[in-house]
Amino acid sequence: MSEAGEVENIHMLKSNDGTFIGRAIVTFKTLDGVKEILDYNGADIEGKPCDIKKYDPHFGGRGRGRGRGRGRGSRRSRGRGRGQ
């Protein structure tokens, strides 16, 4: 995979007990490196299939989802009408 380009950083993901879970986030120095590594998707590396995807920081975790955190508040605090 060294043909893909120069690696800037590798962050290996671990479980709560500190063991490697088989996933890593690899940062390349150039966009060309990213394009090249995507060609390795599905290839066997040391006998194990490799699933390579472009990282999306908005996928999973505590993203925005559908809500916008505005809440509905009580009827009186909505500021509509006479407030009775």
N, C-alpha and C positions, 0 to 999 in steps of 0.2 A: 504493500500500500504506500510505500514511500514515494511512488511515482505520482501520487495524487497532489502533492505539494507540501510546503513546509508547515508543520504544526506549531501553533503559537501556545496552546494550552490544552491539557486533558483533565477533565474533572470526572473521576470515577464515582458513580453513585453507590451508596452503601445503605444497608438496612439500619435499623435502630441499634442493633448489637454490633455494628461496625464491619459486617461481612459484605463483600462485594456482591451486588445483585445482578451483575452481567450487563450493565448499561453504563455508558459514558457519554459525556458531552465533549466533543473535540472542536476546538476553535482553530481554524486555519488562518494563515497570514494574508491569503489572497482569496478572492471569490473564485478564481480558476481552480484552486485546490478543492473548494466545496463542490464545484461542478464535476471534477474528476472523481471524487470519492463517491458521489452518488451512483456512478457506474458500477461500483462494487456491491450494490444492493443485491442480496440473495446469494452472494458468493460464499463458499466454505472457507473459513479461516480456522486453521488447526482442527479441522474436522467438524466444526460447528457452523451452522448457517448464520449469516450476518444480515441483520435488518438495519439498513441505513436510511435515515430520514433527515430532512432539514429541520433544525430545532425551531420550535414555535413556543416562545415564552408564554403565550396566552392559552396554551392547551393544558387542561387539567389544573390542579391546584386550586387556589382561591381566586379565580378570575372574576370578572365582573358579572358574568352570567346574565340573566334576564333583568334582574332588579337593578335599580340605580341607587339604593340606599336612602331613598327619600322618606319612606314611611308615610302613613296616611294621617297620623295624629288624631286627635279627638275632633268631634264635630265643631266645637267652639274655636279651635285653633286653626281652622282652615281659612279664615279670612273671607268667607263668602256670606253675603246677605247681612242681616242685622245682628247675628251672633247670639241669638236667643237659644 
